[in-house]
Amino acid sequence: MSENRRRAAAICMECGNALAVQVCPDGSVRPIGTGTNCSCGSDAFQVLESSGFPDGDEKRSRHEA
């Protein structure tokens, strides 16, 4: 079951906290380690999209051209 979920970063829509979440195949989002809600009590999250960097380039310095 958990193999169908993907991990992502998300922002709580109520308080703005950044959280690690699991995104389920049905589109539901569950915080990792805090139950089903943010610590503020909200269950509304905006999943952040990937950075757009190709694999392995996330660590590249901003100063590299």
C-alpha positions in Angstrom: 0.0 0.0 0.0 2.6 2.6 1.0 4.6 1.7 -2.2 1.8 3.6 -4.1 2.4 6.8 -2.1 5.0 9.4 -2.9 6.8 11.7 -0.5 6.7 15.4 -1.1 7.0 18.8 0.7 3.9 20.8 1.3 2.8 24.0 2.9 -0.1 24.2 5.4 -2.7 26.5 4.0 -3.7 27.8 7.4 -0.4 28.6 9.2 2.2 28.4 6.4 4.3 25.6 8.1 6.4 23.5 5.7 5.8 19.7 6.2 6.9 16.4 4.8 3.9 14.6 3.4 2.8 11.5 1.7 0.6 12.0 -1.4 -1.7 9.0 -2.0 -2.9 7.7 -5.4 -6.3 9.2 -4.7 -4.8 12.7 -4.3 -5.1 12.9 -0.5 -2.2 14.4 1.4 -1.1 13.2 4.8 1.6 14.8 6.9 4.4 12.4 7.9 4.8 12.2 11.7 2.0 14.5 12.8 -1.1 12.4 12.2 -3.6 13.6 9.7 -3.4 17.3 10.4 -0.8 20.0 10.8 0.2 20.9 14.3 -2.2 24.0 14.0 -5.1 21.6 13.3 -5.5 22.3 9.6 -5.9 19.5 7.1 -5.4 21.7 4.0 -2.0 21.5 2.3 -0.5 22.8 -0.9 2.0 20.2 -2.3 5.2 21.8 -3.6 6.3 20.8 -7.1 9.8 19.7 -7.8 12.6 22.3 -8.2 13.0 21.6 -11.9 16.6 20.7 -11.6 17.7 17.6 -13.4 18.7 14.7 -11.2 21.7 15.5 -9.1 21.8 19.2 -9.8 20.0 20.3 -6.6 23.3 20.8 -4.8 24.7 23.0 -7.6 25.8 26.5 -6.3 23.8 29.5 -7.4 27.1 31.0 -8.5 27.9 28.3 -11.0 27.1 29.3 -14.6 
